[in-house]
Amino acid sequence: MDAQKLDLFPQGKLPITLQRICHQLIETYGDFRDVAILGLQPRGIYLSRRILRVLQELVPGIKLLHGELDITFFRDDFRRRETPKQPNQTKIDFLIEHRRVILVDDVLYTGRSVRAALDAMLAYGRPDSVELLVLVDRRRKRELPIEPSYTGIKVDTVETQRVMVELEEAGGNDLVYLLSRED
């Protein structure tokens, strides 16, 4: 079985895309008063860190609340695996009560991770609103009525394909590609 890779962000496109998303956030949130950015463990945290860095470059001196949310025990498939998933660490040192929350994840596929995140974040208060930011929206195979407010790229995929996201913040290079398996 061979695999083919399709680069979803050819050279130079990822930084431009992240700049666009951050400009949209600035347009929507202005001074980011009462806004919290939460990266979803495990891979959404790296994208949220990059978004945070780009926003700070675009608006020097801006104060942003940033946290990292573990959803492991809130997933509906947690107990269905042969070997349980290892939990990550939640790092949120503020309440989200009455804040506007931006959930950040790398890839949106079925929507089940986002549903788990909605449940998990309620331990930190009830936000006024929640928006979703994803780098890649797979669009097909959504199991829940969840759509992102901010998207880097939309791709149509089939079940046998995977979207792989590797970011510098995770210790690698910036690579985002569609992996297709051929039988």
Helices and strands as residue ranges (DSSP letters): E 2-7, H 13-29, E 35-40, H 44-58, E 65-69, G 72-74, G 78-80, E 100-108, H 112-121, G 122-124, E 129-137, E 150-154, E 162-166, G 168-170, E 175-182
